[in-house]
Amino acid sequence: MFQIRIHGRGGQGVVTAAEMLALAGFMEGHKAQAFPSFGSERTGAPVVAFARLSPTEIRLREPVLEPDVVLIQDRTLLESVPVFAGLRPDGFVLVNSSQTPEALGLGDLKRQLPAGHVMCVPATKFALAALGRPLPGAGMLAGFAAMTAMMQLKSVEDAYAVKFAGRIAEANAEVARQAYEYVVAQKEKNHA
């Protein structure tokens, strides 16, 4: 089973991102699960959502405490929320930022995890250009797909096309393509 924890802020589409991740995984034949952790969230407050992908039925219903992947949609959470709690020793971390992991203070984490397992992608930048709104979900999921090879870019695009229609689906597909290409380019650069 592959477990994913998504951290962000209220209004950034964290819950939708978890749902889209599960839908994309389901489209590829995985058993999938997604659910949020709700408290008294409001716009701007820290929010967390969870997803699981598995080749077999998923019976767990509790929050993801030992994630294989941590997706961080708002880099300001790095200083205020224990986003890396329980991260597996071979886990993946993707941060929504135009900066490098080192510039964000993640150099030690990058050295602790396998090569290529800590990366950044400017998902909000891509979303603002394509959607006109700071909704980084499609970019983060496409970055996840590129980083982990757990799913194809097309599945992320198709999941958003099921949930949304017309221009919104097309814009999210564009955000996903840009983020996917960005992460692939970073992986190639790091292995060169």
Secondary structure, DSSP 4 states (H G I P E B T S, - for coil): -EEEEEEEEBTS-HHHHHHHHHHHHHHTT-EEEEEEE-SS--BTSEEEEEEEEESS-----S--SS-SEEEES-GGGGTTS-TTTT--TT-EEEEE-SS-TTTTT-HHHHHHSPTTSEEEE-HHHHHHHHHSS---HHHHHHHHHHHH-SS-HHHHHHHHHHHS-HHHHHHHHHHHHHHHHHHHHHHHHHH-
